[in-house]
Amino acid sequence: MRARTLWSSTLAIALLAAALPAFAETLVYTTDFENGVEPVWSRTELVTRPSGSFLGNFGPESATLSLSGLPSHGHVTLDFDLLIIATWDGNLFQGVGPDIFRIHVDGTNVLQTTFSNVPGSPQAYPDSYPDGDHPAFTGNDGFVPGTRPARYR
């Protein structure tokens, strides 16, 4: 089993302050990786293409974003592009799968799912793994089978 975390060209984190009646949103972090990788990241591998830069390529490794000194909040919004690059086997245990993508916030697992860019290999996304069972490429942003990478927003 491989656990993968890939971040792509843009990442923005907004916090919603629960004490405010209108839930004012405060942007606390954003990057497009065009100026390199900031020290808040545990990994520094950067891929630069004519279309932009992204954090990665990772195999079974994880990338951690650590932000400190955040304002008081009752809600966190993560907004990012996820690029599924190379072979992701989805839910299947053949070979080295399943390829599990996880997001943890403050030590709590808030997302655990699989993606597949292999025709005929099901994935859990948009549901949680191991409950989801959807065709490969489900939910991607314009991915054409036979090409890579697949982008999820």
Helices and strands as residue ranges (DSSP letters): E 2-4, E 11-16, E 25-31, E 46-49, E 52-55, E 75-80, E 82-84, E 99-105, E 108-114, E 150-152
